[in-house]
């Protein structure tokens, strides 16, 4: 019985590690994109939109 349980764990551990690593990498990518948008893209976009609506012709 113990051998069966050990074999099952050996099969599941690599899959669980892959899933865990994927979740961590995805979270890091999302955090990086959020920081990029917050600091760089959104202020530039906001100023461009304000300049568009303040156009005096």
PyMOL Python script that loads the backbone (N, CA, C, O; Angstrom):
from pymol import cmd

cmd.read_pdbstr("""\
ATOM      1  N   UNK A   1       0.820  -1.195   0.000  1.00  0.00           N
ATOM      2  CA  UNK A   1       0.000   0.000   0.000  1.00  0.00           C
ATOM      3  C   UNK A   1       0.865   1.261   0.000  1.00  0.00           C
ATOM      4  O   UNK A   1       0.584   2.217  -0.723  1.00  0.00           O
ATOM      5  N   UNK A   2       1.909   1.252   0.810  1.00  0.00           N
ATOM      6  CA  UNK A   2       2.801   2.418   0.893  1.00  0.00           C
ATOM      7  C   UNK A   2       3.508   2.669  -0.441  1.00  0.00           C
ATOM      8  O   UNK A   2       3.733   3.819  -0.817  1.00  0.00           O
ATOM      9  N   UNK A   3       3.854   1.611  -1.145  1.00  0.00           N
ATOM     10  CA  UNK A   3       4.523   1.770  -2.436  1.00  0.00           C
ATOM     11  C   UNK A   3       3.592   2.431  -3.431  1.00  0.00           C
ATOM     12  O   UNK A   3       4.037   3.254  -4.231  1.00  0.00           O
ATOM     13  N   UNK A   4       2.343   2.103  -3.406  1.00  0.00           N
ATOM     14  CA  UNK A   4       1.359   2.700  -4.302  1.00  0.00           C
ATOM     15  C   UNK A   4       1.248   4.204  -4.063  1.00  0.00           C
ATOM     16  O   UNK A   4       1.232   4.992  -5.008  1.00  0.00           O
ATOM     17  N   UNK A   5       1.173   4.587  -2.812  1.00  0.00           N
ATOM     18  CA  UNK A   5       1.044   5.995  -2.472  1.00  0.00           C
ATOM     19  C   UNK A   5       2.297   6.756  -2.906  1.00  0.00           C
ATOM     20  O   UNK A   5       2.202   7.874  -3.413  1.00  0.00           O
ATOM     21  N   UNK A   6       3.455   6.156  -2.710  1.00  0.00           N
ATOM     22  CA  UNK A   6       4.716   6.796  -3.087  1.00  0.00           C
ATOM     23  C   UNK A   6       4.790   6.991  -4.601  1.00  0.00           C
ATOM     24  O   UNK A   6       5.261   8.027  -5.071  1.00  0.00           O
ATOM     25  N   UNK A   7       4.335   6.017  -5.350  1.00  0.00           N
ATOM     26  CA  UNK A   7       4.341   6.127  -6.811  1.00  0.00           C
ATOM     27  C   UNK A   7       3.381   7.223  -7.274  1.00  0.00           C
ATOM     28  O   UNK A   7       3.681   7.957  -8.216  1.00  0.00           O
ATOM     29  N   UNK A   8       2.256   7.332  -6.626  1.00  0.00           N
ATOM     30  CA  UNK A   8       1.301   8.374  -6.994  1.00  0.00           C
ATOM     31  C   UNK A   8       1.890   9.755  -6.734  1.00  0.00           C
ATOM     32  O   UNK A   8       1.714  10.673  -7.535  1.00  0.00           O
ATOM     33  N   UNK A   9       2.582   9.893  -5.622  1.00  0.00           N
ATOM     34  CA  UNK A   9       3.210  11.178  -5.308  1.00  0.00           C
ATOM     35  C   UNK A   9       4.288  11.500  -6.324  1.00  0.00           C
ATOM     36  O   UNK A   9       4.424  12.648  -6.745  1.00  0.00           O
ATOM     37  N   UNK A  10       5.044  10.507  -6.717  1.00  0.00           N
ATOM     38  CA  UNK A  10       6.108  10.729  -7.713  1.00  0.00           C
ATOM     39  C   UNK A  10       5.549  11.189  -9.052  1.00  0.00           C
ATOM     40  O   UNK A  10       6.211  11.928  -9.781  1.00  0.00           O
ATOM     41  N   UNK A  11       4.339  10.759  -9.376  1.00  0.00           N
ATOM     42  CA  UNK A  11       3.739  11.187 -10.641  1.00  0.00           C
ATOM     43  C   UNK A  11       3.164  12.592 -10.547  1.00  0.00           C
ATOM     44  O   UNK A  11       3.194  13.337 -11.526  1.00  0.00           O
ATOM     45  N   UNK A  12       2.639  12.966  -9.381  1.00  0.00           N
ATOM     46  CA  UNK A  12       1.961  14.247  -9.240  1.00  0.00           C
ATOM     47  C   UNK A  12       2.889  15.404  -8.941  1.00  0.00           C
ATOM     48  O   UNK A  12       2.578  16.540  -9.298  1.00  0.00           O
ATOM     49  N   UNK A  13       4.019  15.156  -8.299  1.00  0.00           N
ATOM     50  CA  UNK A  13       4.908  16.247  -7.890  1.00  0.00           C
ATOM     51  C   UNK A  13       5.408  17.063  -9.084  1.00  0.00           C
ATOM     52  O   UNK A  13       5.343  18.290  -9.024  1.00  0.00           O
ATOM     53  N   UNK A  14       5.899  16.458 -10.155  1.00  0.00           N
ATOM     54  CA  UNK A  14       6.348  17.293 -11.289  1.00  0.00           C
ATOM     55  C   UNK A  14       5.238  18.153 -11.886  1.00  0.00           C
ATOM     56  O   UNK A  14       5.476  19.298 -12.270  1.00  0.00           O
ATOM     57  N   UNK A  15       4.035  17.608 -11.964  1.00  0.00           N
ATOM     58  CA  UNK A  15       2.914  18.390 -12.497  1.00  0.00           C
ATOM     59  C   UNK A  15       2.578  19.555 -11.578  1.00  0.00           C
ATOM     60  O   UNK A  15       2.331  20.667 -12.045  1.00  0.00           O
ATOM     61  N   UNK A  16       2.567  19.307 -10.290  1.00  0.00           N
ATOM     62  CA  UNK A  16       2.272  20.377  -9.340  1.00  0.00           C
ATOM     63  C   UNK A  16       3.340  21.459  -9.375  1.00  0.00           C
ATOM     64  O   UNK A  16       3.031  22.647  -9.275  1.00  0.00           O
ATOM     65  N   UNK A  17       4.586  21.053  -9.517  1.00  0.00           N
ATOM     66  CA  UNK A  17       5.660  22.049  -9.606  1.00  0.00           C
ATOM     67  C   UNK A  17       5.524  22.902 -10.863  1.00  0.00           C
ATOM     68  O   UNK A  17       5.746  24.112 -10.813  1.00  0.00           O
ATOM     69  N   UNK A  18       5.167  22.296 -11.976  1.00  0.00           N
ATOM     70  CA  UNK A  18       4.970  23.059 -13.215  1.00  0.00           C
ATOM     71  C   UNK A  18       3.842  24.071 -13.053  1.00  0.00           C
ATOM     72  O   UNK A  18       3.966  25.219 -13.479  1.00  0.00           O
ATOM     73  N   UNK A  19       2.755  23.648 -12.442  1.00  0.00           N
ATOM     74  CA  UNK A  19       1.626  24.554 -12.232  1.00  0.00           C
ATOM     75  C   UNK A  19       2.020  25.693 -11.303  1.00  0.00           C
ATOM     76  O   UNK A  19       1.688  26.849 -11.566  1.00  0.00           O
ATOM     77  N   UNK A  20       2.718  25.383 -10.230  1.00  0.00           N
ATOM     78  CA  UNK A  20       3.145  26.408  -9.287  1.00  0.00           C
ATOM     79  C   UNK A  20       4.088  27.412  -9.939  1.00  0.00           C
ATOM     80  O   UNK A  20       3.946  28.619  -9.740  1.00  0.00           O
ATOM     81  N   UNK A  21       5.037  26.924 -10.706  1.00  0.00           N
ATOM     82  CA  UNK A  21       5.973  27.815 -11.392  1.00  0.00           C
ATOM     83  C   UNK A  21       5.230  28.681 -12.398  1.00  0.00           C
ATOM     84  O   UNK A  21       5.533  29.867 -12.531  1.00  0.00           O
ATOM     85  N   UNK A  22       4.267  28.113 -13.106  1.00  0.00           N
ATOM     86  CA  UNK A  22       3.479  28.891 -14.076  1.00  0.00           C
ATOM     87  C   UNK A  22       2.691  30.004 -13.397  1.00  0.00           C
ATOM     88  O   UNK A  22       2.612  31.119 -13.912  1.00  0.00           O
ATOM     89  N   UNK A  23       2.114  29.703 -12.250  1.00  0.00           N
ATOM     90  CA  UNK A  23       1.343  30.717 -11.526  1.00  0.00           C
ATOM     91  C   UNK A  23       2.253  31.842 -11.050  1.00  0.00           C
ATOM     92  O   UNK A  23       1.895  33.015 -11.152  1.00  0.00           O
ATOM     93  N   UNK A  24       3.428  31.493 -10.529  1.00  0.00           N
ATOM     94  CA  UNK A  24       4.360  32.511 -10.034  1.00  0.00           C
ATOM     95  C   UNK A  24       4.859  33.381 -11.178  1.00  0.00           C
ATOM     96  O   UNK A  24       4.899  34.604 -11.046  1.00  0.00           O
ATOM     97  N   UNK A  25       5.238  32.777 -12.295  1.00  0.00           N
ATOM     98  CA  UNK A  25       5.724  33.549 -13.446  1.00  0.00           C
ATOM     99  C   UNK A  25       4.609  34.440 -13.993  1.00  0.00           C
ATOM    100  O   UNK A  25       4.860  35.591 -14.350  1.00  0.00           O
ATOM    101  N   UNK A  26       3.395  33.927 -14.063  1.00  0.00           N
ATOM    102  CA  UNK A  26       2.267  34.736 -14.526  1.00  0.00           C
ATOM    103  C   UNK A  26       2.006  35.925 -13.621  1.00  0.00           C
ATOM    104  O   UNK A  26       1.735  37.028 -14.096  1.00  0.00           O
ATOM    105  N   UNK A  27       2.087  35.701 -12.314  1.00  0.00           N
ATOM    106  CA  UNK A  27       1.888  36.810 -11.375  1.00  0.00           C
ATOM    107  C   UNK A  27       2.980  37.865 -11.529  1.00  0.00           C
ATOM    108  O   UNK A  27       2.702  39.062 -11.463  1.00  0.00           O
ATOM    109  N   UNK A  28       4.214  37.429 -11.734  1.00  0.00           N
ATOM    110  CA  UNK A  28       5.304  38.389 -11.938  1.00  0.00           C
ATOM    111  C   UNK A  28       5.112  39.178 -13.227  1.00  0.00           C
ATOM    112  O   UNK A  28       5.362  40.383 -13.257  1.00  0.00           O
ATOM    113  N   UNK A  29       4.675  38.515 -14.284  1.00  0.00           N
ATOM    114  CA  UNK A  29       4.418  39.224 -15.542  1.00  0.00           C
ATOM    115  C   UNK A  29       3.293  40.243 -15.396  1.00  0.00           C
ATOM    116  O   UNK A  29       3.397  41.364 -15.893  1.00  0.00           O
ATOM    117  N   UNK A  30       2.222  39.852 -14.717  1.00  0.00           N
ATOM    118  CA  UNK A  30       1.124  40.795 -14.509  1.00  0.00           C
ATOM    119  C   UNK A  30       1.547  41.986 -13.661  1.00  0.00           C
ATOM    120  O   UNK A  30       1.141  43.118 -13.926  1.00  0.00           O
ATOM    121  N   UNK A  31       2.358  41.735 -12.646  1.00  0.00           N
ATOM    122  CA  UNK A  31       2.846  42.839 -11.814  1.00  0.00           C
ATOM    123  C   UNK A  31       3.741  43.771 -12.628  1.00  0.00           C
ATOM    124  O   UNK A  31       3.670  44.989 -12.471  1.00  0.00           O
ATOM    125  N   UNK A  32       4.570  43.218 -13.483  1.00  0.00           N
ATOM    126  CA  UNK A  32       5.420  44.044 -14.336  1.00  0.00           C
ATOM    127  C   UNK A  32       4.614  44.868 -15.315  1.00  0.00           C
ATOM    128  O   UNK A  32       4.897  46.050 -15.512  1.00  0.00           O
ATOM    129  N   UNK A  33       3.616  44.264 -15.928  1.00  0.00           N
ATOM    130  CA  UNK A  33       2.766  45.005 -16.859  1.00  0.00           C
ATOM    131  C   UNK A  33       1.988  46.104 -16.144  1.00  0.00           C
ATOM    132  O   UNK A  33       1.839  47.205 -16.673  1.00  0.00           O
ATOM    133  N   UNK A  34       1.498  45.813 -14.953  1.00  0.00           N
ATOM    134  CA  UNK A  34       0.766  46.818 -14.185  1.00  0.00           C
ATOM    135  C   UNK A  34       1.673  48.010 -13.868  1.00  0.00           C
ATOM    136  O   UNK A  34       1.260  49.162 -13.995  1.00  0.00           O
ATOM    137  N   UNK A  35       2.899  47.725 -13.458  1.00  0.00           N
ATOM    138  CA  UNK A  35       3.853  48.801 -13.151  1.00  0.00           C
ATOM    139  C   UNK A  35       4.172  49.611 -14.401  1.00  0.00           C
ATOM    140  O   UNK A  35       4.242  50.838 -14.346  1.00  0.00           O
ATOM    141  N   UNK A  36       4.364  48.935 -15.518  1.00  0.00           N
ATOM    142  CA  UNK A  36       4.666  49.625 -16.777  1.00  0.00           C
ATOM    143  C   UNK A  36       3.512  50.533 -17.178  1.00  0.00           C
ATOM    144  O   UNK A  36       3.734  51.687 -17.543  1.00  0.00           O
ATOM    145  N   UNK A  37       2.296  50.031 -17.117  1.00  0.00           N
ATOM    146  CA  UNK A  37       1.142  50.840 -17.498  1.00  0.00           C
ATOM    147  C   UNK A  37       0.944  52.003 -16.541  1.00  0.00           C
ATOM    148  O   UNK A  37       0.640  53.117 -16.969  1.00  0.00           O
ATOM    149  N   UNK A  38       1.113  51.753 -15.255  1.00  0.00           N
ATOM    150  CA  UNK A  38       0.862  52.782 -14.257  1.00  0.00           C
ATOM    151  C   UNK A  38       1.868  53.922 -14.354  1.00  0.00           C
ATOM    152  O   UNK A  38       1.486  55.087 -14.235  1.00  0.00           O
ATOM    153  N   UNK A  39       3.129  53.615 -14.564  1.00  0.00           N
ATOM    154  CA  UNK A  39       4.183  54.636 -14.541  1.00  0.00           C
ATOM    155  C   UNK A  39       4.471  55.253 -15.900  1.00  0.00           C
ATOM    156  O   UNK A  39       4.853  56.422 -15.962  1.00  0.00           O
ATOM    157  N   UNK A  40       4.304  54.526 -16.975  1.00  0.00           N
ATOM    158  CA  UNK A  40       4.756  55.002 -18.277  1.00  0.00           C
ATOM    159  C   UNK A  40       3.610  55.288 -19.236  1.00  0.00           C
ATOM    160  O   UNK A  40       3.514  56.393 -19.772  1.00  0.00           O
ATOM    161  N   UNK A  41       2.764  54.334 -19.453  1.00  0.00           N
ATOM    162  CA  UNK A  41       1.783  54.434 -20.528  1.00  0.00           C
ATOM    163  C   UNK A  41       0.593  55.304 -20.144  1.00  0.00           C
ATOM    164  O   UNK A  41       0.178  56.152 -20.933  1.00  0.00           O
ATOM    165  N   UNK A  42       0.040  55.114 -18.960  1.00  0.00           N
ATOM    166  CA  UNK A  42      -1.161  55.868 -18.581  1.00  0.00           C
ATOM    167  C   UNK A  42      -0.934  57.376 -18.474  1.00  0.00           C
ATOM    168  O   UNK A  42      -1.784  58.131 -18.946  1.00  0.00           O
ATOM    169  N   UNK A  43       0.166  57.861 -17.878  1.00  0.00           N
ATOM    170  CA  UNK A  43       0.360  59.319 -17.864  1.00  0.00           C
ATOM    171  C   UNK A  43       0.505  59.907 -19.270  1.00  0.00           C
ATOM    172  O   UNK A  43      -0.018  60.986 -19.548  1.00  0.00           O
ATOM    173  N   UNK A  44       1.204  59.207 -20.144  1.00  0.00           N
ATOM    174  CA  UNK A  44       1.364  59.686 -21.526  1.00  0.00           C
ATOM    175  C   UNK A  44       0.017  59.707 -22.233  1.00  0.00           C
ATOM    176  O   UNK A  44      -0.311  60.671 -22.925  1.00  0.00           O
ATOM    177  N   UNK A  45      -0.753  58.658 -22.060  1.00  0.00           N
ATOM    178  CA  UNK A  45      -2.067  58.578 -22.691  1.00  0.00           C
ATOM    179  C   UNK A  45      -2.991  59.665 -22.149  1.00  0.00           C
ATOM    180  O   UNK A  45      -3.739  60.282 -22.907  1.00  0.00           O
ATOM    181  N   UNK A  46      -2.941  59.894 -20.863  1.00  0.00           N
ATOM    182  CA  UNK A  46      -3.787  60.923 -20.253  1.00  0.00           C
ATOM    183  C   UNK A  46      -3.434  62.306 -20.786  1.00  0.00           C
ATOM    184  O   UNK A  46      -4.334  63.092 -21.084  1.00  0.00           O
ATOM    185  N   UNK A  47      -2.159  62.618 -20.913  1.00  0.00           N
ATOM    186  CA  UNK A  47      -1.781  63.940 -21.423  1.00  0.00           C
ATOM    187  C   UNK A  47      -2.168  64.089 -22.892  1.00  0.00           C
ATOM    188  O   UNK A  47      -2.559  65.176 -23.317  1.00  0.00           O
ATOM    189  N   UNK A  48      -2.068  63.025 -23.662  1.00  0.00           N
ATOM    190  CA  UNK A  48      -2.467  63.101 -25.073  1.00  0.00           C
ATOM    191  C   UNK A  48      -3.970  63.324 -25.213  1.00  0.00           C
ATOM    192  O   UNK A  48      -4.410  64.082 -26.078  1.00  0.00           O
ATOM    193  N   UNK A  49      -4.751  62.667 -24.369  1.00  0.00           N
ATOM    194  CA  UNK A  49      -6.203  62.859 -24.429  1.00  0.00           C
ATOM    195  C   UNK A  49      -6.569  64.275 -24.007  1.00  0.00           C
ATOM    196  O   UNK A  49      -7.445  64.890 -24.615  1.00  0.00           O
ATOM    197  N   UNK A  50      -5.918  64.800 -22.981  1.00  0.00           N
ATOM    198  CA  UNK A  50      -6.192  66.171 -22.555  1.00  0.00           C
ATOM    199  C   UNK A  50      -5.803  67.164 -23.642  1.00  0.00           C
ATOM    200  O   UNK A  50      -6.525  68.134 -23.870  1.00  0.00           O
ATOM    201  N   UNK A  51      -4.681  66.944 -24.316  1.00  0.00           N
ATOM    202  CA  UNK A  51      -4.284  67.822 -25.407  1.00  0.00           C
ATOM    203  C   UNK A  51      -5.269  67.733 -26.563  1.00  0.00           C
ATOM    204  O   UNK A  51      -5.505  68.729 -27.246  1.00  0.00           O
ATOM    205  N   UNK A  52      -5.839  66.572 -26.792  1.00  0.00           N
ATOM    206  CA  UNK A  52      -6.805  66.414 -27.867  1.00  0.00           C
ATOM    207  C   UNK A  52      -8.068  67.232 -27.597  1.00  0.00           C
ATOM    208  O   UNK A  52      -8.607  67.869 -28.502  1.00  0.00           O
ATOM    209  N   UNK A  53      -8.534  67.210 -26.355  1.00  0.00           N
ATOM    210  CA  UNK A  53      -9.757  67.940 -26.047  1.00  0.00           C
ATOM    211  C   UNK A  53      -9.506  69.432 -25.820  1.00  0.00           C
ATOM    212  O   UNK A  53     -10.451  70.217 -25.881  1.00  0.00           O
ATOM    213  N   UNK A  54      -8.288  69.840 -25.567  1.00  0.00           N
ATOM    214  CA  UNK A  54      -7.957  71.268 -25.397  1.00  0.00           C
ATOM    215  C   UNK A  54      -7.494  71.904 -26.702  1.00  0.00           C
ATOM    216  O   UNK A  54      -6.917  72.992 -26.689  1.00  0.00           O
ATOM    217  N   UNK A  55      -7.736  71.250 -27.807  1.00  0.00           N
ATOM    218  CA  UNK A  55      -7.320  71.762 -29.113  1.00  0.00           C
ATOM    219  C   UNK A  55      -8.088  73.059 -29.411  1.00  0.00           C
ATOM    220  O   UNK A  55      -9.318  73.093 -29.366  1.00  0.00           O
ATOM    221  N   UNK A  56      -7.342  74.112 -29.712  1.00  0.00           N
ATOM    222  CA  UNK A  56      -7.992  75.411 -29.949  1.00  0.00           C
ATOM    223  C   UNK A  56      -8.103  75.740 -31.423  1.00  0.00           C
ATOM    224  O   UNK A  56      -8.610  76.806 -31.771  1.00  0.00           O
ATOM    225  N   UNK A  57      -7.657  74.883 -32.278  1.00  0.00           N
ATOM    226  CA  UNK A  57      -7.869  75.006 -33.700  1.00  0.00           C
ATOM    227  C   UNK A  57      -7.058  76.015 -34.357  1.00  0.00           C
ATOM    228  O   UNK A  57      -7.164  76.199 -35.570  1.00  0.00           O
TER     229      UNK A  57
END
""", "prot")
cmd.dss("prot")
cmd.show_as("cartoon", "prot")
cmd.util.cbc("prot")
cmd.orient("prot")
